[in-house]
Amino acid sequence: MVMKDTTEGPLKGGNSGSFKHNNTVAPNEDKVFPLFDNRGKTAIVTGAGAGIGLAVAQGFAESGANVAIWYHGNRKALDRAKEIEEEYGVRCEPRGVFIWGRC
């Protein structure tokens, strides 16, 4: 039995299952964020009043996304939302949420 290769994309041309090498060009950027464009999108980030959640919210805002910050008890999220709006020029809405129940 002879199998015909109908593979599309990076695997095309072989049945080995391995990707072809050197089929892309690495970006020539000094920073990572210019490679991402989230303008016109909205990110929902939980726990963005401080720490990792705040850094994630700032990253989305820097890439152009509007951000919804969900928080439970850390009221600093209200101030952080204002700071994100001012610094990145996006809309940032803090929302107090309480999620309860079994998953």
C-alpha positions in Angstrom: 0.0 0.0 0.0 1.4 3.4 -0.9 0.2 6.4 1.1 0.0 9.8 -0.4 1.0 12.8 1.6 -1.9 15.2 2.0 -0.4 17.1 4.9 -0.7 20.9 4.9 1.3 23.5 6.7 4.7 23.0 8.3 4.5 19.2 8.0 3.9 19.2 4.3 6.3 17.2 2.2 7.0 14.3 4.6 5.4 11.7 6.7 8.0 11.7 9.4 5.9 13.9 11.7 8.8 16.3 12.3 8.6 20.0 11.4 10.7 21.5 8.7 13.6 23.5 10.1 14.3 27.1 9.4 10.9 27.9 8.0 10.4 31.1 9.9 12.3 34.3 10.6 12.8 35.3 14.2 11.4 38.7 15.1 13.9 41.5 15.4 12.6 43.2 18.5 14.2 44.3 21.7 11.0 43.8 23.7 8.3 41.2 23.7 5.2 43.3 24.0 5.4 44.9 20.5 4.9 41.4 19.1 1.4 41.3 20.7 -1.5 43.4 19.7 -4.7 43.2 21.8 -6.4 46.4 20.7 -10.1 46.1 20.5 -10.2 43.2 23.0 -11.1 43.0 26.6 -9.2 40.9 29.2 -10.7 39.8 32.5 -8.1 39.4 35.2 -8.8 38.2 38.7 -6.8 39.3 41.7 -5.3 42.3 39.9 -5.1 44.5 43.0 -1.5 43.4 43.6 1.1 40.9 42.7 0.9 38.6 39.6 -2.7 39.6 38.8 -1.7 43.3 38.7 1.3 42.5 36.4 -0.9 40.5 34.1 -3.5 43.3 33.9 -0.7 45.8 33.2 0.6 43.5 30.4 -2.8 43.3 28.7 -3.2 47.0 29.0 0.2 47.7 27.6 -0.7 45.5 24.6 -3.8 47.6 24.0 -6.5 45.6 25.6 -9.2 47.0 27.8 -9.1 45.3 31.2 -11.8 44.2 33.7 -10.3 43.7 37.1 -12.2 41.2 39.3 -11.4 41.4 43.0 -13.0 40.0 46.1 -11.5 41.8 49.1 -8.5 43.8 48.0 -10.0 47.3 47.5 -6.6 48.5 46.2 -7.9 47.2 42.8 -10.0 50.4 42.6 -6.8 52.5 42.7 -4.9 50.1 40.4 -7.7 50.4 37.8 -7.4 54.2 37.7 -3.6 53.9 37.4 -3.8 51.5 34.5 -6.2 53.7 32.6 -4.0 56.7 33.1 -0.7 55.0 32.3 -1.8 52.9 29.3 -4.8 54.9 27.9 -7.2 51.9 27.9 -10.4 51.4 29.8 -10.0 49.5 33.0 -13.0 48.6 35.1 -12.7 47.2 38.7 -15.5 44.8 39.7 -16.0 43.3 43.1 -17.0 39.7 42.7 -17.8 36.8 45.0 -17.8 33.4 43.4 -19.2 30.6 45.5 -20.1 27.0 44.7 -18.7 23.7 43.5 -16.9 23.4 40.3 
